[in-house]
Amino acid sequence: MSPYPDRAVLRSALTLYLDVHASPEVSGAEARTARVFGDRLAALGLEVTPGVGGHGVVGVLRNGPGPRVYLRAELDALPLEEETGLPYASGNGAMHACGHDLHLAAAVGAAELLSRTAADWRGTLVVVGQPAEETLTGARAMLADGLYERFGTPDVVLAQHAAPLPAGMVAHGTPRAPVTAASAALEVTVHGRGGHAGTPHLAVDPVVTAAAIVLRLQTVVSREAVPGEQVTLTVGTLRAGTAVNVVPATASLGIGVRAPTEQSLERALTAAERIVRAECAASACPRDPDVVAVSRAPALWGAPGETAAVRAAHTALFGPERVVDWPPSAASEDFALYGGAGEVPLVYWMTGVAGPRQWSAHGGRVPPNHSPRFAPEVRSALPPAIAALAAAARNRLADPGGSEPRG
């Protein structure tokens, strides 16, 4: 049987993609997406368990003794107004601007391909629909809810991610650098003293303090990170006030930090907190700021042996000219948590989403992930995404003629 999905498999996966894309749900609110995804897996004969670590979904397909291979996809969308102009665009204030809809459709398509070709492999396939990836909390929640205890410790966990590459290309990390960066998010509340805009001397303005914090935080990367390290610090949210004639009592900032190693991440976080507290002291804030770490995830390193085997499978499938190295990136993920302290091998690759016309029209600079104009050319991107995931799973499952995975 062809490693590419036939029309029936592709039609089913495409229908799911269009449905999920048009009805996105943000992190922690993925109830409908989880139900739709779980129903598709159940229709393929997988034993489906909902409600794992929140809205997480787990589908299990047993096919005799052999390796236990997990496929992970994400359920959540971003709180972003879509600007693609697509006929199936979302209009609810959320958007699948990171390709999670494509990941879900590819996982369902791969599960269908594998269920149809059960004579060609042995083992157990576990398909995971993870909530809250965008907040870096979903993987931890599923693991804390007994994912491995309830569904078995995997021999490998596989995942792919949409990237602004030509459709039909895949990109693998190398042993020299992590595939994605370590990251953390801080929620900071600056406490001032509210008052009248006409008597600012009787107040302590937290907006001024917050502005000073934002400016001073820029020195964490420019003056405290080691030159050459890909450290980024972003103040993604800044909220304060209700009226122009009122000095508010508080201001809040959401700070995201990314770094290639745990050590460099920790240095940047320590510096950020020091700056927040020092600026509050300089402003004579009446109380210390609240600095809360709301999420954290380690850098993602693929298991060398398993990654090499899956890369070889992709090279055989697509040809060497369509399988490339993924350069060090400041993107971040919570997928690394599935590896524990290195006990579980992980394989993670990027899958291209830009069609030929789209790539040509943008001169190779198509709107990237998290852009309100991020728009995979789904008819070009979905078939190879299904094929790549199915080929990787088949490579790690047992050959019925022997007991070992291929590669």
C-alpha positions, 0 to 999 in steps of 0.5 A: 500500500502507498505510504501516502493517504488515499482519497478516502483517508485524505478526505476524512482528515481534511474534513477534520482540519476544516472543522477545527480550523473554523472553530478554534478553542484557546488553551484550557477551553478545548472541549469541542475540539477534544470531542471531535478529535476523540470521535474520529479516533473512536470511529477508527477503532481506537479505544478512546479516553477523554478528560486526561489532564484537562481536555486531553484525549488518548486513543489506543490501538493494540496490534499484538506484542511490540513497541508502544509508540505515542503520536502527539498532537495539540488541541489548542489555538491562540487568542488571535483574530484571524486575517487570512481571508480564507473561506473557512477562517475563524471568526470567534477571536481565536485562531489556529495560527500555529498549525495545531489543526494540521497536527490533529488532522495528520494524526487522525490520517496517520492512525487511519493509515496504520489501522488499515495496514495492521498486517505490516506492523506489531505493537501498540499505537497511542494517539494523544490530543494534548490541551494547553500547549500554547501555555506550556501547561498541557503536557505536564497536566497529562503526565500528572494525570497518570498518562504513562501509568494509565496507557503504558510507558512509551518506547518512543514519542513522536510529534511534528510541527507545522513550519513555513517551509515548502509543503512536502519538506521535513526538517529534523534537528541535529545532535549539535543543538536543541530543536526548540528552546527552553522557555518560561513565562512570568506574570508580574503585578506591580503594586502602586497607590491609586489616586487622582490624575490631578494629584499624582504626588499623592499616588504611586503610579504603577504605569510609570514603574511598569514602563521602566521595567519594560525598558530595563528588561531589554538589557537582559539580552543585550547586556547580561546574556552571553553573546551568541546565545539565542536568548529572547525576552518579550513583554507580551502583555501589559495591562493597567488602568480604567480611565485617563483621570485615574492613577491605577493601583496596579499594573501587570506584565506578562514576560516570556523568556527563551534560551537554548539551555537551562543555565542561560534560561535561569540566568535570564529569569534571575535578572528579570526578577531582580530588575522588576524588584529594583524598579519597584523599590526605586518607585517607592511602591508600597509593597513588593511586586508579585512575580509568579512563574506560570509555566516552564519547559526545558529545551527539546533534544531529539533522541539521536538513534531514534531521530536518525532512524526516522530521518532515514524513513523520511528520506526514503519516503520524500527523497534526500532533497526534501529532508533537511536540517532544522537550525537552532530556534528560539521557538519553544514547546512543552513536548520535551516533558514527555521525555522525563529525565531522558528515560523516554526517547523523543523524535520531533520534526518540522513539516512544511506548509507552504504551497508552490504558488504561496511560496513563490508569491511571498519570495520564500517569506510566507507568514510565519506561525503566530501571525494572524495571516498564517495560512497553510496550503492545506491541500499541499501540506496535509498529505505529506504530513500524514505520510511523514507521521505514519512512516515515522510510527511504522518505522518505530513499530515492530516488523511482523517478521521480527521483534525490532523496529525498522532502522 
